[in-house]
Amino acid sequence: MVTGPALSPGVPFATSSPEVSWPEAPLPWVPPSPPGAWLLLTDEHPAALGRAVALALALAAAGDDALSLPRDDLDELPGFLAGRPVRGVVFLTGAPYAYHDPEAAQELLPAVLEVVARLGPGVRFHLLTQSAGEPGLLFLRGLVRVLAVERPELRTSLVDFDARADLGFLVRELRADAPEDDVRWRGGVRYAARPARVPFAADLPGGPGAYVVTGERGPAIARWLAATGATRIVLSGHGPVVAPGVDTVVVPGDIAAPGVAERLIATATADGLPLRGVVHAAEALAEDVETVWRPQVLGARRLHEATTGCPPDWWLLVSSPAPPRLAPATAAAWLDAFAAWRRARGLPATLVHWPTHNPVSTL
């Protein structure tokens, strides 16, 4: 969370922001248990296949059996599980660079869901990632939240570990069957996510300069920016915006389409005007992942790439509170991870929630 002076009254954003704390959460003591069996599946990326082999050896050293099933044989999964006492199903993902592109991350989702669809009660489902903070893997947090509602019997968990993690830690994680569903291993220390809401106190100064705004909320946001003294406001794909004394420009096109984000930034910074802020509020109210992800996720990535040569002073990601449905929940989780990913690289980014029912006419 980016902190700074609180926003002035009347700013059309939420007064609190979603946040997650990560307190240490040591594994509980587990009494000795008889040997068990685990089914290991992967996205078939070479890095995931290598980790699966290493994890299988580590489980064997702990006295358990590790079995595998190629993705081409997933239809045999129910019978495979029914014929043996499997303690859990583990899905390992590949290297983070493989999912840097939002389209690649989107393709990971059906691969995981194919497994989920074939799981019955009595078997816990674990997702293991070595994300290095990559949003294209951490969006799986949204899937975990959805499955907690739609398939609670699976007790799905996401375990993210760093490159220094000893596979012995993962063996302990799996065998402990701990209740947490969002876990990080960092330097041999276990942390578990705790949801929270924190006051929204991002430093979003207005004033002279250029601003880029996307999404249906664009006109309301533009009026606020105009009131702060903005010199130029460039909106993506909206009709005329009345803002007396301010240069307002509309750039038509799909924010996720190649070249549109670049045109937005070029228009904003024409004549050497500095880019002060970006508000990415584009979203689509739909149920299918591709439709929802396109403006929110791919649009955010396009804007990020378009601003590499002229980073703004601040960047605000606006999202509606995500219901426990697949498309909006995974998109919101990607945006949350993307904001953290940018901040880790010294770039500004703050995520806030703005309910869709908040009427722009009152701003």
Protein Blocks (a to p, Z undefined) as FASTA:
>chain_A
ZZdddddehiacdfbdcddddddddddddddddddddddddehiaklmmmmmmmmmmmmm
nopacddddfklmmmmmmmmmmpccfbdcdddddfklmmpmklmmmmmmmmmmmmmmpce
hiacdddddekopaklmmmmmmmmmmmmmmmmnopacddddfklcfklmmmmmmnopabf
bdcdeehiacdddddddddfbdcdebedddddedjklmmmmmmmmmnopabdcdehiacd
ddehiacdddedjfkbghklmmmmmmmmgghiacfbdcdfbdcddfbfklmmmmmmmmmm
mmmmmmmmmccfbdcdddddddfbfklmmmmmmmmmmmmmmmmnopacddddddfklcfk
lZZ
